């Protein structure tokens, strides 16, 4: 490996980098740039330190993808996940929420170049189950009202026994336990 820097170093305090280290510095610029492959940007919603290799190993073991994927660290607690197939990326998004050591993993699709400090990963989709023993309410109206409270409905399912609502939950906002004849129970899923 070559060293970058000058030959005459005597009498000066100077930092010398190996050529490989210099290349890494340019790769670790302030922008995260997508390429032509399907990509997710993700973070683990925790304030605790964790082993990054353990995170990579666990994701590789639990995500059942058709092709391999690569997990690259692009910042502190910030990862770029590069897939070979769009189908694999979609299955990971559809399977949310995912956990690592009881901490939520937040994802967003990366489709355009972004400054690392502009990346905001603060929400994840969750299912809410509403038991169907509230005959005095119109189920669709009730689901709409609940969905609006959380910022909108992603998907809903209505059956005779229950209603399910997929919402995007913002983790910067605290949750409170709500009870209406024990029909709806929401609990705090953690804090950062």
PyMOL commands that set and color helices and strands:
alter all, ss='L'
color gray80, all
select helices_A, chain A and resi 19-27+52-62+86-94+116-118+139-149
alter helices_A, ss='H'
color red, helices_A
select strands_A, chain A and resi 31-32+39-44+69-75+78-83+98-100+103-109+114-115+123-131+153-158+162-170
alter strands_A, ss='S'
color yellow, strands_A
deselect
rebuild
show_as cartoon
